[in-house]
């Protein structure tokens, strides 16, 4: 696959910061709940009061281990915390506790699907656990800034890829896949609108066969859409600059989503600028084989494995299985519906998948809702499919039933009985309707007999109209052929 853009090769590496799904912070008992009033979730330790010592959150470590297992990484039995020193108003201690020298996870891999449908492996260099800083608020006053320390000390995983991506599309697919894995594992809810997943993108360009160019970092991108826009803008900016003979300087930039452009924030720091050293208040994290094995035993079925099973067990197409497994909630709903069906999975699963992907997703998109917000139990879709398979209703009636079901939450059978929508399967009733259609359409009958076979659809439609959409399509087709 040709990854060159205007003769240049793009090189992208991502640093993804994912908030670990713990109830309390990394080194204190303060809550990590979102949306609380400013500075109401701050302990003496979070505020860096003298003499306060950190106490490591074990659950954060366990979830980091599971994340490492989920990306086929190496879980290091010994990891260590370091202090990253820098000044910022929302970092009261003057340093961030992170893991530079001895991270908990190294050497993972995430497989993405490229635009041509082929797979590509993106290497993950490391995952390290660290604490988040607080938040500076600049828009409450024209002449001063405020500091909210509610996020100070929130546990994060920084997931650092190798520079293996060659386009904005690959970068977006990488973050999507990583987010899916984290949600399956339960190590992060990845709500980007709440700041629980943020991306720093490192990007450079060079001519094939020459060394990599100077990299530019784009900080704190909070949506996958914005990631693609930021990278596309930066690629274009760097290509234009290079072709005009300008040098690309190593720097940190911010993405302005309103103007859809990046702008300079500061010159890029190197590790030595932060004066890392081992944190003297924290012992090394030493993991036993038993603890790692326990985490392995608690691992869920991951998205790639689930997709392969859906294809094999339910005879779904790869595209349907991919859509159904992108979010764990969707996969769970699908399987619940399949299990609720009275038919064999190989008979009902494809239809259930279609109703979820086509009809249900259309309603959710229109009403801007999630699966958790639908007004009926997902098992109702299984009942609807069963009614189609046993020929109680046809596909057209099913759509009417589905529309009613999404409005009032009633069961399909209840709706069918209330509205009198049971499919007509009586041979005589259907044959009489067909004879009337034929008698009233002499011109079309003559054209059909002369070889205009596409008119068969006309007769089907007229018959179904005469039967108010309740006729059995198979019987209609069979009897029509006989009568014509």
Protein Blocks (a to p, Z undefined) as FASTA:
>chain_A
ZZbgghiacddddddddddddfbdfkbcbdfbehiaehilccfklnopghiacdddfklm
mmmmmmmmmnopacdfbdcddddddddfklmnopacddfklcfbehiadddddfkopacd
dddfbdcdddddddddfklbfkbccddfklgopacddddddffbfbfklmmmmmmmmmmm
mmmnopagoiaknopaccddddddddehiacddddddehiabfklmmmmmmmmmmmmmmm
mmnopacddddddddfklopacdfbdcddfklnopacdfkbccddddfklmmmmmmmpcc
dfklmmmmmmmmnopafklmmmmmmpmklmmmmmmmmmmpmbdfklmmmmmmmmmmmmmm
mmmmmnopafklpcbdfklmmmmmmmmmnomacfklmmmmmmmmmmnopafklmmmmnop
accfbfklmmmmmmmmmmmmmmlmmmmmnopamlmmmmmmmmmmmnnopacfklmmmmmm
mmZZ
